[in-house]
């Protein structure tokens, strides 16, 4: 089991001792999938934020600045 921000648990935490190579490869395969998972989550977050940019930019441009008269 590998814990941190991601949790990987195979075979309910029991290592298959009959085939030690397979048990080792399960762990290695789990480690190899982590970058793909992180990239997928990054892409989802980026797409969501990019969708919000036009809405935020319109609201910021439409705002009036309260210090305009004081600056004059």
Biopython code that builds the backbone (N, CA, C, O; Angstrom):
import numpy as np
from Bio.PDB.StructureBuilder import StructureBuilder

atoms = [
    (1, "UNK", "N", (0.851, -1.175, 0.000)),
    (1, "UNK", "CA", (0.000, 0.000, 0.000)),
    (1, "UNK", "C", (0.890, 1.229, 0.000)),
    (1, "UNK", "O", (1.848, 1.309, 0.769)),
    (2, "UNK", "N", (0.580, 2.168, -0.846)),
    (2, "UNK", "CA", (1.309, 3.432, -0.922)),
    (2, "UNK", "C", (0.329, 4.515, -0.518)),
    (2, "UNK", "O", (-0.747, 4.633, -1.105)),
    (3, "UNK", "N", (0.688, 5.297, 0.469)),
    (3, "UNK", "CA", (-0.205, 6.360, 0.911)),
    (3, "UNK", "C", (0.479, 7.702, 0.788)),
    (3, "UNK", "O", (1.705, 7.803, 0.831)),
    (4, "UNK", "N", (-0.309, 8.698, 0.638)),
    (4, "UNK", "CA", (0.124, 10.078, 0.500)),
    (4, "UNK", "C", (-1.099, 10.815, 0.013)),
    (4, "UNK", "O", (-2.183, 10.651, 0.573)),
    (5, "UNK", "N", (-0.947, 11.624, -1.020)),
    (5, "UNK", "CA", (-2.103, 12.243, -1.645)),
    (5, "UNK", "C", (-2.912, 11.209, -2.415)),
    (5, "UNK", "O", (-4.109, 11.379, -2.644)),
    (6, "UNK", "N", (-2.236, 10.133, -2.810)),
    (6, "UNK", "CA", (-2.893, 9.046, -3.544)),
    (6, "UNK", "C", (-2.762, 7.781, -2.721)),
    (6, "UNK", "O", (-1.761, 7.568, -2.038)),
    (7, "UNK", "N", (-3.762, 6.964, -2.792)),
    (7, "UNK", "CA", (-3.732, 5.728, -2.035)),
    (7, "UNK", "C", (-3.910, 4.575, -3.002)),
    (7, "UNK", "O", (-4.899, 4.518, -3.733)),
    (8, "UNK", "N", (-2.975, 3.674, -3.007)),
    (8, "UNK", "CA", (-3.051, 2.502, -3.871)),
    (8, "UNK", "C", (-3.058, 1.280, -2.985)),
    (8, "UNK", "O", (-2.168, 1.094, -2.156)),
    (9, "UNK", "N", (-4.039, 0.472, -3.159)),
    (9, "UNK", "CA", (-4.148, -0.734, -2.357)),
    (9, "UNK", "C", (-4.535, -1.862, -3.291)),
    (9, "UNK", "O", (-5.557, -1.781, -3.973)),
    (10, "UNK", "N", (-3.744, -2.897, -3.329)),
    (10, "UNK", "CA", (-4.000, -4.025, -4.209)),
    (10, "UNK", "C", (-4.158, -5.273, -3.367)),
    (10, "UNK", "O", (-3.384, -5.502, -2.438)),
    (11, "UNK", "N", (-5.144, -6.073, -3.681)),
    (11, "UNK", "CA", (-5.372, -7.345, -3.004)),
    (11, "UNK", "C", (-5.591, -7.147, -1.496)),
    (11, "UNK", "O", (-5.139, -7.956, -0.686)),
    (12, "UNK", "N", (-6.274, -6.089, -1.138)),
    (12, "UNK", "CA", (-6.592, -5.764, 0.258)),
    (12, "UNK", "C", (-5.353, -5.685, 1.140)),
    (12, "UNK", "O", (-5.406, -5.996, 2.329)),
    (13, "UNK", "N", (-4.246, -5.268, 0.551)),
    (13, "UNK", "CA", (-3.021, -5.092, 1.321)),
    (13, "UNK", "C", (-2.187, -6.341, 1.483)),
    (13, "UNK", "O", (-1.122, -6.282, 2.098)),
    (14, "UNK", "N", (-2.628, -7.467, 0.957)),
    (14, "UNK", "CA", (-1.870, -8.707, 1.076)),
    (14, "UNK", "C", (-1.035, -8.920, -0.173)),
    (14, "UNK", "O", (-1.553, -8.893, -1.289)),
    (15, "UNK", "N", (0.258, -9.132, 0.019)),
    (15, "UNK", "CA", (1.153, -9.353, -1.103)),
    (15, "UNK", "C", (1.064, -10.814, -1.510)),
    (15, "UNK", "O", (1.056, -11.703, -0.659)),
    (16, "UNK", "N", (0.998, -11.060, -2.815)),
    (16, "UNK", "CA", (0.934, -12.428, -3.333)),
    (16, "UNK", "C", (2.333, -13.040, -3.231)),
    (16, "UNK", "O", (3.165, -12.844, -4.117)),
    (17, "UNK", "N", (2.583, -13.765, -2.172)),
    (17, "UNK", "CA", (3.918, -14.308, -1.940)),
    (17, "UNK", "C", (4.229, -15.492, -2.840)),
    (17, "UNK", "O", (5.398, -15.850, -2.980)),
    (18, "UNK", "N", (3.237, -16.107, -3.450)),
    (18, "UNK", "CA", (3.507, -17.242, -4.321)),
    (18, "UNK", "C", (4.245, -16.799, -5.580)),
    (18, "UNK", "O", (5.031, -17.566, -6.137)),
    (19, "UNK", "N", (4.003, -15.583, -6.028)),
    (19, "UNK", "CA", (4.687, -15.054, -7.201)),
    (19, "UNK", "C", (5.266, -13.693, -6.829)),
    (19, "UNK", "O", (4.607, -12.663, -6.972)),
    (20, "UNK", "N", (6.502, -13.705, -6.352)),
    (20, "UNK", "CA", (7.105, -12.472, -5.847)),
    (20, "UNK", "C", (7.341, -11.458, -6.969)),
    (20, "UNK", "O", (7.258, -10.252, -6.736)),
    (21, "UNK", "N", (7.628, -11.926, -8.159)),
    (21, "UNK", "CA", (7.848, -11.001, -9.279)),
    (21, "UNK", "C", (6.561, -10.230, -9.589)),
    (21, "UNK", "O", (6.587, -9.018, -9.805)),
    (22, "UNK", "N", (5.441, -10.947, -9.607)),
    (22, "UNK", "CA", (4.153, -10.295, -9.863)),
    (22, "UNK", "C", (3.820, -9.311, -8.747)),
    (22, "UNK", "O", (3.295, -8.229, -9.007)),
    (23, "UNK", "N", (4.125, -9.685, -7.501)),
    (23, "UNK", "CA", (3.862, -8.793, -6.368)),
    (23, "UNK", "C", (4.682, -7.513, -6.496)),
    (23, "UNK", "O", (4.183, -6.423, -6.217)),
    (24, "UNK", "N", (5.916, -7.643, -6.909)),
    (24, "UNK", "CA", (6.777, -6.470, -7.102)),
    (24, "UNK", "C", (6.275, -5.617, -8.262)),
    (24, "UNK", "O", (6.267, -4.389, -8.172)),
    (25, "UNK", "N", (5.865, -6.249, -9.331)),
    (25, "UNK", "CA", (5.408, -5.511, -10.510)),
    (25, "UNK", "C", (4.099, -4.782, -10.247)),
    (25, "UNK", "O", (3.851, -3.739, -10.853)),
    (26, "UNK", "N", (3.254, -5.300, -9.360)),
    (26, "UNK", "CA", (2.019, -4.588, -8.993)),
    (26, "UNK", "C", (2.364, -3.222, -8.408)),
    (26, "UNK", "O", (1.739, -2.215, -8.742)),
    (27, "UNK", "N", (3.361, -3.201, -7.534)),
    (27, "UNK", "CA", (3.789, -1.952, -6.911)),
    (27, "UNK", "C", (4.385, -1.015, -7.959)),
    (27, "UNK", "O", (4.062, 0.173, -7.983)),
    (28, "UNK", "N", (5.245, -1.537, -8.815)),
    (28, "UNK", "CA", (5.890, -0.715, -9.845)),
    (28, "UNK", "C", (4.855, -0.157, -10.811)),
    (28, "UNK", "O", (4.935, 1.011, -11.193)),
    (29, "UNK", "N", (3.898, -0.963, -11.206)),
    (29, "UNK", "CA", (2.841, -0.500, -12.113)),
    (29, "UNK", "C", (2.004, 0.603, -11.469)),
    (29, "UNK", "O", (1.592, 1.551, -12.138)),
    (30, "UNK", "N", (1.758, 0.474, -10.177)),
    (30, "UNK", "CA", (0.993, 1.506, -9.470)),
    (30, "UNK", "C", (1.756, 2.824, -9.458)),
    (30, "UNK", "O", (1.167, 3.886, -9.660)),
    (31, "UNK", "N", (3.063, 2.762, -9.223)),
    (31, "UNK", "CA", (3.894, 3.975, -9.221)),
    (31, "UNK", "C", (3.911, 4.603, -10.608)),
    (31, "UNK", "O", (3.898, 5.828, -10.729)),
    (32, "UNK", "N", (3.940, 3.788, -11.651)),
    (32, "UNK", "CA", (3.992, 4.307, -13.010)),
    (32, "UNK", "C", (2.692, 4.991, -13.429)),
    (32, "UNK", "O", (2.711, 5.836, -14.323)),
    (33, "UNK", "N", (1.570, 4.649, -12.808)),
    (33, "UNK", "CA", (0.301, 5.277, -13.187)),
    (33, "UNK", "C", (0.087, 6.638, -12.529)),
    (33, "UNK", "O", (-0.774, 7.398, -12.972)),
    (34, "UNK", "N", (0.837, 6.961, -11.500)),
    (34, "UNK", "CA", (0.631, 8.212, -10.770)),
    (34, "UNK", "C", (0.830, 9.445, -11.654)),
    (34, "UNK", "O", (-0.007, 10.346, -11.595)),
    (35, "UNK", "N", (1.890, 9.544, -12.473)),
    (35, "UNK", "CA", (2.015, 10.737, -13.326)),
    (35, "UNK", "C", (0.833, 10.924, -14.278)),
    (35, "UNK", "O", (0.417, 12.053, -14.535)),
    (36, "UNK", "N", (0.297, 9.833, -14.794)),
    (36, "UNK", "CA", (-0.857, 9.929, -15.694)),
    (36, "UNK", "C", (-2.074, 10.462, -14.948)),
    (36, "UNK", "O", (-2.827, 11.270, -15.492)),
    (37, "UNK", "N", (-2.273, 10.022, -13.719)),
    (37, "UNK", "CA", (-3.401, 10.488, -12.913)),
    (37, "UNK", "C", (-3.251, 11.976, -12.609)),
    (37, "UNK", "O", (-4.217, 12.734, -12.694)),
    (38, "UNK", "N", (-2.045, 12.385, -12.258)),
    (38, "UNK", "CA", (-1.796, 13.795, -11.948)),
    (38, "UNK", "C", (-2.035, 14.654, -13.182)),
    (38, "UNK", "O", (-2.644, 15.720, -13.086)),
    (39, "UNK", "N", (-1.559, 14.201, -14.344)),
    (39, "UNK", "CA", (-1.754, 14.964, -15.581)),
    (39, "UNK", "C", (-3.233, 15.101, -15.913)),
    (39, "UNK", "O", (-3.676, 16.162, -16.352)),
    (40, "UNK", "N", (-3.993, 14.042, -15.708)),
    (40, "UNK", "CA", (-5.437, 14.081, -15.984)),
    (40, "UNK", "C", (-6.129, 15.086, -15.068)),
    (40, "UNK", "O", (-6.969, 15.866, -15.517)),
    (41, "UNK", "N", (-5.775, 15.065, -13.783)),
    (41, "UNK", "CA", (-6.381, 16.007, -12.848)),
    (41, "UNK", "C", (-5.988, 17.445, -13.195)),
    (41, "UNK", "O", (-6.808, 18.354, -13.065)),
    (42, "UNK", "N", (-4.754, 17.660, -13.630)),
    (42, "UNK", "CA", (-4.309, 18.995, -14.021)),
    (42, "UNK", "C", (-5.099, 19.488, -15.226)),
    (42, "UNK", "O", (-5.520, 20.644, -15.273)),
    (43, "UNK", "N", (-5.299, 18.598, -16.206)),
    (43, "UNK", "CA", (-6.053, 18.986, -17.398)),
    (43, "UNK", "C", (-7.494, 19.346, -17.054)),
    (43, "UNK", "O", (-8.038, 20.303, -17.605)),
    (44, "UNK", "N", (-8.112, 18.600, -16.158)),
    (44, "UNK", "CA", (-9.491, 18.906, -15.756)),
    (44, "UNK", "C", (-9.568, 20.270, -15.080)),
    (44, "UNK", "O", (-10.445, 21.075, -15.393)),
    (45, "UNK", "N", (-8.648, 20.529, -14.151)),
    (45, "UNK", "CA", (-8.655, 21.815, -13.449)),
    (45, "UNK", "C", (-8.393, 22.972, -14.407)),
    (45, "UNK", "O", (-9.036, 24.018, -14.316)),
    (46, "UNK", "N", (-7.447, 22.781, -15.323)),
    (46, "UNK", "CA", (-7.119, 23.825, -16.283)),
    (46, "UNK", "C", (-8.302, 24.131, -17.189)),
    (46, "UNK", "O", (-8.588, 25.297, -17.460)),
    (47, "UNK", "N", (-8.988, 23.101, -17.659)),
    (47, "UNK", "CA", (-10.149, 23.314, -18.533)),
    (47, "UNK", "C", (-11.248, 24.079, -17.790)),
    (47, "UNK", "O", (-11.893, 24.957, -18.364)),
    (48, "UNK", "N", (-11.458, 23.749, -16.532)),
    (48, "UNK", "CA", (-12.485, 24.430, -15.737)),
    (48, "UNK", "C", (-12.120, 25.906, -15.543)),
    (48, "UNK", "O", (-12.979, 26.780, -15.658)),
    (49, "UNK", "N", (-10.851, 26.176, -15.251)),
    (49, "UNK", "CA", (-10.432, 27.559, -15.049)),
    (49, "UNK", "C", (-10.459, 28.361, -16.349)),
    (49, "UNK", "O", (-10.810, 29.541, -16.344)),
    (50, "UNK", "N", (-10.092, 27.727, -17.455)),
    (50, "UNK", "CA", (-10.138, 28.425, -18.745)),
    (50, "UNK", "C", (-11.564, 28.798, -19.121)),
    (50, "UNK", "O", (-11.791, 29.824, -19.763)),
    (51, "UNK", "N", (-12.515, 27.980, -18.728)),
    (51, "UNK", "CA", (-13.914, 28.291, -19.024)),
    (51, "UNK", "C", (-14.385, 29.508, -18.228)),
    (51, "UNK", "O", (-15.284, 30.221, -18.673)),
    (52, "UNK", "N", (-13.794, 29.755, -17.063)),
    (52, "UNK", "CA", (-14.197, 30.878, -16.218)),
    (52, "UNK", "C", (-13.523, 32.197, -16.601)),
    (52, "UNK", "O", (-13.986, 33.258, -16.182)),
    (53, "UNK", "N", (-12.462, 32.159, -17.372)),
    (53, "UNK", "CA", (-11.709, 33.376, -17.694)),
    (53, "UNK", "C", (-12.573, 34.439, -18.377)),
    (53, "UNK", "O", (-12.533, 35.592, -17.945)),
    (54, "UNK", "N", (-13.351, 34.122, -19.415)),
    (54, "UNK", "CA", (-14.149, 35.191, -20.045)),
    (54, "UNK", "C", (-15.127, 35.860, -19.081)),
    (54, "UNK", "O", (-15.328, 37.073, -19.140)),
    (55, "UNK", "N", (-15.726, 35.080, -18.209)),
    (55, "UNK", "CA", (-16.685, 35.633, -17.245)),
    (55, "UNK", "C", (-15.983, 36.592, -16.293)),
    (55, "UNK", "O", (-16.486, 37.683, -16.025)),
    (56, "UNK", "N", (-14.832, 36.193, -15.784)),
    (56, "UNK", "CA", (-14.109, 37.045, -14.844)),
    (56, "UNK", "C", (-13.546, 38.283, -15.527)),
    (56, "UNK", "O", (-13.563, 39.369, -14.948)),
    (57, "UNK", "N", (-13.050, 38.134, -16.744)),
    (57, "UNK", "CA", (-12.472, 39.292, -17.416)),
    (57, "UNK", "C", (-13.542, 40.330, -17.729)),
    (57, "UNK", "O", (-13.279, 41.529, -17.631)),
    (58, "UNK", "N", (-14.753, 39.892, -18.107)),
    (58, "UNK", "CA", (-15.834, 40.844, -18.368)),
    (58, "UNK", "C", (-16.217, 41.584, -17.094)),
    (58, "UNK", "O", (-16.448, 42.792, -17.130)),
    (59, "UNK", "N", (-16.286, 40.887, -15.984)),
    (59, "UNK", "CA", (-16.681, 41.542, -14.735)),
    (59, "UNK", "C", (-15.595, 42.507, -14.256)),
    (59, "UNK", "O", (-15.907, 43.548, -13.677)),
    (60, "UNK", "N", (-14.345, 42.177, -14.487)),
    (60, "UNK", "CA", (-13.267, 43.074, -14.064)),
    (60, "UNK", "C", (-13.231, 44.325, -14.936)),
    (60, "UNK", "O", (-13.028, 45.427, -14.425)),
    (61, "UNK", "N", (-13.424, 44.169, -16.233)),
    (61, "UNK", "CA", (-13.409, 45.316, -17.142)),
    (61, "UNK", "C", (-14.598, 46.235, -16.856)),
    (61, "UNK", "O", (-14.468, 47.454, -16.971)),
    (62, "UNK", "N", (-15.730, 45.688, -16.491)),
    (62, "UNK", "CA", (-16.933, 46.480, -16.244)),
    (62, "UNK", "C", (-16.895, 47.217, -14.909)),
    (62, "UNK", "O", (-17.701, 48.120, -14.687)),
    (63, "UNK", "N", (-15.991, 46.857, -14.028)),
    (63, "UNK", "CA", (-15.932, 47.486, -12.706)),
    (63, "UNK", "C", (-15.492, 48.946, -12.826)),
    (63, "UNK", "O", (-14.717, 49.312, -13.709)),
    (64, "UNK", "N", (-16.009, 49.762, -11.913)),
    (64, "UNK", "CA", (-15.550, 51.142, -11.837)),
    (64, "UNK", "C", (-14.577, 51.246, -10.669)),
    (64, "UNK", "O", (-14.726, 50.578, -9.645)),
    (65, "UNK", "N", (-13.588, 52.093, -10.851)),
    (65, "UNK", "CA", (-12.575, 52.251, -9.819)),
    (65, "UNK", "C", (-12.963, 53.399, -8.918)),
    (65, "UNK", "O", (-13.160, 54.515, -9.398)),
    (66, "UNK", "N", (-13.076, 53.160, -7.642)),
    (66, "UNK", "CA", (-13.532, 54.146, -6.699)),
    (66, "UNK", "C", (-12.562, 55.283, -6.445)),
    (66, "UNK", "O", (-12.974, 56.333, -5.951)),
    (67, "UNK", "N", (-11.303, 55.113, -6.763)),
    (67, "UNK", "CA", (-10.274, 56.117, -6.486)),
    (67, "UNK", "C", (-10.005, 57.049, -7.669)),
    (67, "UNK", "O", (-9.074, 57.852, -7.613)),
    (68, "UNK", "N", (-10.792, 56.960, -8.722)),
    (68, "UNK", "CA", (-10.575, 57.748, -9.924)),
    (68, "UNK", "C", (-10.626, 59.256, -9.633)),
    (68, "UNK", "O", (-9.739, 60.002, -10.050)),
    (69, "UNK", "N", (-11.651, 59.690, -8.927)),
    (69, "UNK", "CA", (-11.780, 61.120, -8.613)),
    (69, "UNK", "C", (-10.658, 61.594, -7.702)),
    (69, "UNK", "O", (-10.144, 62.699, -7.873)),
    (70, "UNK", "N", (-10.282, 60.779, -6.751)),
    (70, "UNK", "CA", (-9.198, 61.138, -5.835)),
    (70, "UNK", "C", (-7.878, 61.272, -6.579)),
    (70, "UNK", "O", (-7.064, 62.134, -6.250)),
    (71, "UNK", "N", (-7.662, 60.431, -7.574)),
    (71, "UNK", "CA", (-6.443, 60.486, -8.355)),
    (71, "UNK", "C", (-6.373, 61.747, -9.216)),
    (71, "UNK", "O", (-5.305, 62.333, -9.391)),
    (72, "UNK", "N", (-7.534, 62.158, -9.752)),
    (72, "UNK", "CA", (-7.572, 63.392, -10.559)),
    (72, "UNK", "C", (-7.153, 64.569, -9.716)),
    (72, "UNK", "O", (-7.118, 65.698, -10.205)),
]
sb = StructureBuilder()
sb.init_structure("model")
sb.init_model(0)
sb.init_chain("A")
sb.init_seg("    ")
for serial, (resi, resn, name, xyz) in enumerate(atoms, 1):
    if name == "N":
        sb.init_residue(resn, " ", resi, " ")
    sb.init_atom(name, np.array(xyz, "f"), 0.0, 1.0, " ", f" {name:<3s}", serial, name[0])
structure = sb.get_structure()
